């Protein structure tokens, strides 16, 4: 598993209307699927979990490290090591807008994955042009993990923030921390905040369901703390603010982003049109 990955398991929720016999059949099928999942988790844990414990989980969040300790994965991968930049042509990926629409995120994942699988691209450096106001945590982390894998495969990664890196988008520069290069445009703005969600459940279940959101939030805070300018005290001070926005100058001046971005300012961008995802700058 990627170090940023997580697992969530709990009792199934469903809504169905129609013929009562069809609903009954649907419930039986769902229960069978749930029982199979419980059995598989218990078996995989090799004695570390029992059936009663797994069935008690209404909404259980596990980090990759938690899953490893419970025997639910074989290995948690390290963050990428430093990758030397080659002289081969640089491949460009443009992350624009929000990580919210499944289709567009999947298309980007497939595009990057296919490029990585093409042997003719071995050793080519990759540059990610980033301007995004964030989006869905799961979608953003799936792309983050793919960029980690690109570096493990020997591709030097440059993350260049062109405009905004808000919410979940602010994590992406940490992907190249210590392994690649991060550039931030002079006028770029960055923002982080606690996640928002909706909870619709029985009062007795509220704390457990909300713990999933806190689990994901704590995981993503660890990404920011990979830069020495971020620490738990800073995050605690700002989590009550709806939007903790920082201009690049404020971040560098306050030494929040300087360890991450090295105080570097990107050259004026000459990126292709929004939505492009090809291998060359026009």
Secondary structure, DSSP 8 states (H G I E B T S, - for coil): --TT-EEEE--------S-HHHHHHHHHHHHHHHHHHHHHHHHHHTTSS-HHHHHH-SSEEEEHHHHHHTTS-S------------SS--EEEEEEEEET-HHHHHHHHHHHHHHHH-GGGTT--EEEEEEEEEE-HHHHHHHHHHHHHHHHTT--EEEEEEEEEEGGGGGGGGGGTTTSEEEE-TT-EEEE--------S-HHHHHHHHHHHHHHHHHHHHHHTTSTT--HHHHHHHTTSS-EEEEHHHHHHTTSSHHHHTT-B--------TT---SS--
